[in-house]
Amino acid sequence: MSSAGRYTRTFDALPDEIPALTRVVQGLAVYDVVAPTFYGLTIPAERQNEIHLRPIEKLLERVHAMDDRPLSIARPVDKRLVSRCRHFALLLLGMLRAKQIPARARCGFGSYFNPPYFEDHWVCEHWSAAEARWILVDPQIDEVWRTQLRIDHDVLNVPRDRFLVAADAWTRCRAGDADPARFGIQFGGLRGLWFVAGNLIRDLAALNKVEMLPWDVWGAQPRSNEPLDDEQLAFFDGLAELTREPEVAFDDLREVYASDERVRVPQTVFNAIANRPEPSEA
């Protein structure tokens, strides 16, 4: 998903620094849900399907079809890719990997959109050699978002209690330290332990470089509001253990993804927003 394919060379001229790359991403994409209120843009009906594009190569194809200037030039809002959080994270991820900076997409929950709730969200995590640690970056949050939501933390170094990877959210809920009803998509009424479980599988796939749409459904992901039995709880406990600190259990994480059809992304997934099956690489 993160390969730019025939657009790989367009990354060559981009800066190497994380803050500058984040600004590049923000100049290429606009979040559809807040576009009218935050940016004064009404998304045309014929462009609303851009949120369903999966590989970076297809994202960049659309970007260049609207404006073929270098990627470092911020587009007017109406010429930006119609996106959700995963698109922002994936674009930064692809740029970082192209520059040989270790990076991965993380699926989880952000506490800074609608407190006290933890909203479904994706960010990018990169390895800092200087600090010898993984750092969370939220490329979606530009100055407009910061102002509108009064976000006061460093979005280039998101605190681990402001964004919870799916494993941390699951562990807190299972331990009784957090209410599962506060995790999900609040305005859509989609919340609960079943939702956190689905994000565990999406995060596991992303850690295996298969960064799917946040609403792609496959394998062992529970149905909406499905109660989880003891067998399911034990299964997702195991996934949380694998994905909480991926480098600790990296070989096992890779093996589970490769061998277990309950978590591996198949050739066809169900797009829950479009309400249809689709090729997973479309």
N, C-alpha and C positions, 0 to 999 in steps of 0.2 A: 504493500500500500504506500510506503514512504518513498519509493523510487520515482524520480522525476522523469524517467524514461527519455524520450526524445528532447525533453526540456532541461536535461541535466546541466548542460553548459550554461544555462541562464543563471545558475547558482554561482558560477565562478567569480563573477564581479561583485557579489554581495559581500558585505563586511563579515568579519570573523567574530565580532563581539556580540554577546547575548543581547544586551540592550538594543543595539542597532538592528539586529535581526528581528527582534520582537517588533520594533517599529515598522520594519518592512512588512511583516505579516499583517499588522494592523492597517496598513495602507492598501492591502489587497483584498480584505474580507470585511463584511459587515454582518452583524448578527441580525437575523431576520425579525425575530420577535420584538426587539426594541428599536428597529430601524425607524418606524414612524415617529416615536416619541423622543428618542435620543438623537437621531440624525436627520429628521425631517424627510425621510424617504419612504414612500409607499412602494412595496415590492410588486412589480407587475405579475399578473397571474402566470404568464408564460415562463417566468424565471424562478418560481417557487420550488421547482424540482431540483434546483442546484444543491439544496441541503442533502439530497440523496446520493450525490456523487461520492464514490469511495476512494479510488486511487488518486494520489497526488497528480499523476500525469493528466488525469481527466479534469482535476481542479485547475491546473495550469493551462490546459487547453481552453477552458472557458475564460480564464483571466485574459489570455492573449487574444482570444477572439473579440473581446470587448476593447482592449487597449494593448497594443503590441509593443509598447515602450519597455525599457528595462524594468525589472521587478523592483528595483530600488526607488522608483518614482511612485509616490503615493497616488492612487487613483482617486478621482472624484467619487463621492459616495455611491452615485448611481452606476458607476462602472466597476464596483467591487463585487467580488464573489458573494452570493447569498449563502450564508454559513450558519453553522451552530458551533458550539465549543470544540467539538472534535475536529472540525476543519482547521480552526486556529492552531490547535495543538499539533495536528498532523503536518501542517505547513512548516511550522518551526522545527518539528522533528526531522523532516526531510532535509531542511537546510543544514541542520546541525550534523546529521549523518553524512551529508555530502562533503562537509568540511572536516570529517574524521573526528568529530566530537561525540563521544558516547552519549546516547540519548534514548529515551523510551517514552511512549505515551502512557499516562496513568488514568484509569477510570475510577471515579469515586464520587465524593460529595463536597460541595463548597458551603461554608457557613456564612459567607459574606454577601449573599444575594437577598436572602429573605429570613433574617434572624427571627426566632431561634431555630429555624429549620435548616436542614442540610440538603441542599438541592443537587440533583444529579448533575455531574460536571466532569469535564476532562481537562487535564493540564499536561504539560510536557516536563519531563524530569531529565536533567543532564548531569553528567559526572564532572565535578570540579577537581581537576588534578591539584590545583593550588591548595584547596581545602580538604582534599581526600574524602569527599562525601558527595552524595547525590542531592541536587537542589531542585525544588519545584518551581517552575515558571508558569505563570498564567498569561499567555500572549493575547488573550481576548480583552484583557482589562487595559484599555487606553485611558487617556485623561477624561474623556467623556463619561465612561463607566465610573471612574474614580469619583468624579464630581457628583454624578447622579445618585450613586449608592453610598457616597461618603466612605469609601474604602480607604483605610488608613494604614494598612500593612504593606510591606514591600512585595509587589506582585512579581518581582524577579527573584524573590527568595521567600516563597509563600510559607508561613509557619505551618507546621504539621498538625496543629490543632484548628487551623482555618480551612485547610483542605485535608480530608481524610481519604486515603486510598481505600478501595472497597474492603480490603482485609481488615483495616483498622476499624472501619464502621461496623463490619460484621462482628468483630471481637468485642467491641464495646456493647453492642446490642445483646449479644449472647451472654455477656457477663452481668447484664442488668445495669450497666453504667450509662446507657443511652436508650431512649425510647425509639423503637423501630418506626413508629408512626411519624417521626420527624425526618425520615430519610426517604427521598424520592423526588417526585415532581408535584409540588403542593397544589399549584393552580390546576393541574390535571387530575387531581384526586388519586394519583398513583404513588403509593407510599406503603412502606412496611418491610418486614424481613424478607419477603419474597422478592422485592425490588433490589435489596442489597445483595441477595444471592445471585440475581441476574448480572449485577455489575461485577461480582467476583469472576464469573466466567468471561465477561468482556475484558476485564483486566488481565486475566490469564492469557487470553488470546493476544492482547496487545503486547504483553511481555514476550510473546513468541513472534513478534513482528507481523501480526495480523490484526490491524487496527480497524475494527468494524464500526458501523454507525451505532450510535447509542440506542437506537430502537431496533436494531437487528436482533432477531430471536432465533435460537437454535439449541439443539441438544437438551441439556438438563436444566435450562433456564425455566423457573417456575412460571405458571400462568398468573395473570393478574389476580391478586388477593388470594392466591392458593395457600392454604395452611401447609406447613412443612412437617412431615413426619420424622420420626427418630432417625431413620435411614438417611433421609435427605439432610437433616441437620448435621449428622456425622460426616457426610460427604462434603458439605460446604465448610465445615470446620477444617477439614483437610486442605481444601483449596485456600482458605485464609492463611493457614500455616505456611503454605508454599509461597504465597504472593506477598506476604507482609514484608519480608526482606528477601527479594528475589535472588540476590547474589549468594545468600547463605545456602539456599536449596536449589541452585540453578540447574544442576543436572536432573534432579527429580522433577523440577518444573517443566523442563523440556521433554522428559520422558512421558509424563502424564499427558501433556498436550499431544504428543505424537501418537500415543497408543489408546487414548480414551475417547471414544466417539461422543461421549456426553459433553465434552468440552471443545473438541477440535471443530473448527469452522468447516462445514461441508460446502459442497459446490453450490448449493442453493440454501438461502436463508429466508426467513419471513420478515418483511419490512412492516413493522407494526403500525407506522404512521400511514403508509400507502395502502396497508391492508392487502398485501399480495406477496407471493414468493418471488424472489429475485436472485440472479446469479451473484454469488458473494464477491466477485471481482468486478462487478459492473460499476 
